[in-house]
Amino acid sequence: MSAMMGLPQNSKPAPDNREAAAGHCSTAGKITFRRLFQAALLLPIVLVLLAVAGVPAAPASQPRGIDSITTITADQDGANLRHPSSLFYDHHAQELYLINGGAGRVVVYGADFFPVATIGPGRGVDAPRGVFVTPDGMVYIVQSNSRQNPYNRITILNGAFFVEREIILNEIPEAAEFAPSQVAVSRDGLIYLSGSTKRGVLVLDNEGNFLRRLEPMDMISDQEAIAAAAAKREESDQWPASVVPIAPPATEIDDLDQPRSRRPEEAAQREKEFARLTEELETARDIWADIPEEFRPRTEEEREEARVRRGLGPPRINRVVIDREGNLFLVSAETGRIYVYSPEETFLYAFGEKGGTPGKMSQPRGVAVDERRNLIFVNDYMRHTILAYDFNGRFRFEAGGYGNAPGWFNFPADIAITRQNQFVIADLFNRRVQVLEIRDRQSTADQQEKTEPPAAAIVITDEQNLLTDTPARPAFAGDESKQEATNGGQGESSDEKLQ
């Protein structure tokens, strides 16, 4: 029968179609489930490998409260920036001066942030550290010694970037060992220099003659500097006017009159915890016998001894900034504080607290004064953030974080503010300069969602609802215009002040 139907002699009748289909579906289902299970196990591994391999992820959402205006990544020759380390914004010419670290150049950008000029070896500049431009267009560039020039110096150029003269710091006895890092020039022509090897700020006249040192006094741990300061106090009948009051910081507060550090219940809890740790350490001292001393927990006596070792002395100042009113801002990464002086060098106040948590400064590097909103912005090099303070020195909010998306930073080295109130950040290891706009609370209220922001977003924290206030700047002696500028909580615009 099979031969008559044309089938092979040894062939068997095909099974029922429904049974074949059922068997196929069962086998396929097992294979599909197994593959899905394997894929689920492999998915996290694949994602990690993609991240390590540098495959770009989806673009991060725009940080809330921050708008990215533009990003500068190239110099005038079109070469990538190496290490943008220092900034100065000329409000009169609306030009940005950038020190491109590693290249030994000062790059000048126009109002549209396109490069228009480069100041380099042809103009006597090969190791720039800081730059300042006076209202009449004179450019002061402080330089460290280099292979081409063995002297620390200030190179002064005219508006056409031709060298007018130089001040050789090595020829000044009081500045012979001074390694300058930044320069600022007052409206009276006084030159202020900060440096990494000496404490305080060096003050010179415009011809380069030494006048004095500007030295705030704060709690430091350098025993040599403490002893020198104590000797000066014994020689003088007057206590230095620049001594910073030793008081609890005003950053971590629930209300402005009751800092957390003053709460008796928390103080008692801390003392109790210290006592417990001390007791445990005494009973388990043998455990730490083989551990290097610097890694061992300290006893309460050792803590007290460390506190006693701290004393009053002049902190290291890594940056000096002069705002358009002539006030001096001295930035100290050592103490995590900013010291503010009047144009007459009268000490006004200090603000900031050393630390690595929100509201504190680990390594402050630069200052920008927002006179429209009466805020002082400070970039923190180690925390990758921008912190805002009012003119009374109270912490208001902060923005930023570590990353390479717009609004994120990788060791921000400096900060400036433009005539249009845009913030310029020297983003050192991202090798770029970011131009940002930080909106105030009212302009962002309609954009804030009730849900939690994404983990990758930068958040402007304003838990105390403080941005609705416009604090007035403290009155400065001999300058009534500042009181008029803050009447009604409304500051005079930058454009009006430049007229």
Secondary structure, 3 states (H helix, E strand, C coil): CCCCCCCCCCCCCCCCHHHHHHHHHHHHHHHHHHHHHHHHHHHHHHHHHHHHCCCCCCCCCCCCCEEEEEEECECCCCCECCEEEEEEEECCCCEEEEEEECCCEEEEECCCCCEEEEECHHHCCCCEEEEEECCCCCEEEEECCCCCCCCCEEEEECCCCCEEEEEEHHHCHHHCCCCEEEEEECCCCCEEEEECCCCCEEEECCCCCEEEEECCEEEECCHHHHHHHHHHHHHCCCCCCCECCCCCCCCCECCCCCEHHHCHHHHHHHHHHHHHHHHHHHHCHHHHCCCCHHHCCCCHHHHHHHHHHCEEECCCCCEEEECCCCCEEEEECCCCEEEEECCCCCEEEEECCECCCCCCECCEEEEEEECCCCEEEEEECCCCEEEEEECCCCEEEEEECECCCCCCECCEEEEEECCCCCEEEEEHHHCEEEEEEECCHHHHHHHCCCCCCCCCCCCCCCCCCCCCCCCCCCCECCECHHHHHCHHHCCCCHHHHCC
